[in-house]
Amino acid sequence: MRSMWYRSAMTGFERRLALIAVLLLAGCDRTADPAVLANIEADQRAAADDAGRIECAAEAARPLAADCTIERTVDNDGTLLTLRQPDGGFHRLRIARDGRGVVAADGSEAAKVTVVGDDRIEVAIGGARYRLPATVGPVAR
């Protein structure tokens, strides 16, 4: 049984359908307002964040979609993130305290972190890509 909280969050398919509808409507008058589209994308990211979902692609060539979940665990070494893919695969990352963003928490593959906005980073690890919310700026000491 799904909870009310779960029902209020849009699925990835519903978000894509809403974006397509907006783009089709924007195409009717041949002028799409970039600010409106940016606001819609920001609202969709916020809804996904509220639902514990993040954008990801299990394979490097696939497009990103808000299909993965993120779990945060705090232990003696800091914060551990478990990123779960819809196919059951997952990666564990540790939030670095030295300003690098995140690092692989286990396994032999290193995490490659790229800043993709004022509040987002993209992490590539093991052929998968994840977009995570982040505070981008100087490291507090």
N, C-alpha and C positions, 0 to 999 in steps of 0.2 A: 504494500500500500504506500503510495507517495504522500508526503506531507504537503501542507499548504505552501510552505516555504519553497519546496521543490517545484511546485506547479507554477509559482510566480516567475521563475527564471525562464528565459527563452532558451530553447535548444539551439544548437549550432545551425540546424536546418532552418528554424524559424528566423534566426538573425540574418542568415543569407537571403531568405525569401523577402524579408523586410527591406534589405539593402537593394535587392533587385527591383522591388516595387518602387523605391525612391528613385533609382536610376532611370527606370522606365518613365516615371512621371516627369523627371527632370528632362528627359529626352523629348517630351512632347513640345516644350517651348524652346528647345534647342539651347537653353542656357542653364547650366547646372551651377548652383551657388556652392563654391568650394567650402565656405564656412558652414553651410548646412550639412554637407556631407561629412565634414570633420566632426561636427557635433554629434551626428548619428553614430559615427564610428566610436567616438569617446563614450557615448551612452552604452553602446554594445559592449565595449571593454569593461566599463564599470559594472554592468549587469553580470558579465562573466566572472569578474573578480568577486562580486558579492556571492556568487554561486560556488566559489572555490574552484573555478575553471580558469585555465590559461590557454593561450594560443600555442599550438605545437604542430609538428610534422614528424611522424615516426621515421620517415625517409627524407633525405636531404632534398630530393627533387619534387616532393609533394608540397602543395601550398599550405600555409598555416591556417589552422582552424581552432576554435575554442573547444577542443575535444578532450583535453587532458585535465587532470585534477592535481592539486598541490596540497600536500600535508606538511605542516610545520611542527617540529618537535624540538624542545629545548633540553639540552643536557649540559654536563659540566664543561664541555668544549665549545658551547655556543648553540646556534640554531642550525638544525638539520632540515633540509627540504627533500621530500620524496615526491618526485614528479611521475605520475602514473599515466600511461598511454591507454587508449581504449582497447588495444589488443592484448593488454595484460603486462606489457613491458614497462619497465620503470628505470629511473636513474635517481641516485641520491647525491645531493649537493650540500656542501656546508657553506654558510655565509662567512666570507673571509673578513677578518677584523683589520686587515691591512690595506683596504681600499680596492682590492682586485675584484670585488663583487662576490662571486661564488667559485668554489673549487670542487672537484670531484671528491666525494666523501669516501668512496671505496672503488675498487676495480683498477684496472691498469690504464684506462683511457682518461686523458686530460680534458677538462672542460675549457672551451674557447669562448670567451665573453666579449661581446661587441655592444657598444652603446648605440641604441636605435632611436632615442628620443630623450626628452628631459626626465621622463619617469619610467623608461623601459630599457631593458637589456635583452639581448638575444644570446642564448647559451647553446652552443653546438657540442654534442657529445655522442659518441658512438653512432654516428649517422643520423641522429635525431636533432631537432631544433626546438627550442622552447623560448617563448617571450615571457619575461617575468617583470612584475612591477619592481621598480628600484628607485632609490634616491640617488641621483647622479650629481656629484659635486665633490668638493674637498672632503678628505677624511677627517672626522673629528678626533682629536687626540686627547 
